[in-house]
Amino acid sequence: MNPIKLLFKNECSLAKGLKKGEAISFGEAEIAYVQPCASERGKVTADIVMSKEEKEFFNFEIVCLILDLYKIMFAEEKCSQALGIAMIKWRGKEILVFKNGRINIKRALNKEEIEKILNSLTRLLSGSILCENCGKPLIECAFGKCKKCMNINVKVKINVDYLKQVLTGLFIIKSLEKFYEAAKKILNYSIDLTIFEKSKLVEAYKSINEAAFESLNCINEASNLTEVSLGLITLSLAVNFKVVIQKALNMNFLTKEEIAKTLVLISKTILYNEEFFNEFKEIIGTLENNYLAINKVEELINDLSQLKLILSLFK
């Protein structure tokens, strides 16, 4: 049985495609027109509408995040979260992506090439597409963050043997290796307090970004929604691990030593699957009646618990 099919509820956009066994498909993807390219003879330009409804289709915070993580693969990349528009030059094509789901592709050879580019692009940006069930970007469904789409109580295990049978499974294995490499760096640099040196933090973040990059490789090369989902799950791990680290570093109500201790607890939770509720309670105990600070620590604990839960799928 495909473990990914068990993981998501039927109403989730990821599950709908998985249950039907369809090819990768998001939105309506209607090609509004194809016409000769004005600037280049022998090439065509196309306008594609992913949704007939004039509403948000892509979450642009996630679009910009994905494009930044994958920018090494583009000749050029620009993304504005505020304007809800992105421009990329990819595989010899110039592509515009809009928040409402409109996509413009220039310099394609023909309609068939447009369809191939569109398929690749929607796979790559799948984590930013809003779920029909919860209204959140699909990367949040993959992380169980939306609280509506994942069957949390289902005992699903995705082991190395299963990943080796999946066409793009090697990318997932590499992503997890880089993820644990980052956790080890955070642990070691927190123990000796060098985590507060910019060069050490950059080095740890580099490993996290490499984990995310391998996940995006999986998504980009995916032949079906199972592989897309696997890539989204590990991408969500990398993205949220970075968020948790940054939240800990921003806790200026703690001493430097207390922040380092918090980062040690975070890293050990990931590396050794341990729980440190008592240690976190001790930190909360020192905050007395500083409720804003207490809420921030509790929020971090919840984020870490979700990281641990999703990571347990691969243990």
RALIN-V582847 format. One record per helix or strand. SS is the DSSP state (H for helix, E for strand). FROM is the first residue (numbers start at 1). TO is the last residue. If there is no record, write none. Layout:
BEGIN
SS:FROM:TO  SS:FROM:TO
END
This chain:
BEGIN
H:3:7  E:8:8  H:13:20  E:30:36  E:44:49  E:58:58  H:60:69  H:71:73  E:76:80  E:85:90  E:93:98  E:102:108  H:111:124  H:126:128  E:129:130  E:137:137  H:138:142  E:150:150  H:160:165  H:169:191  H:194:196  H:198:221  H:225:249  H:256:272  H:277:285  H:291:314
END
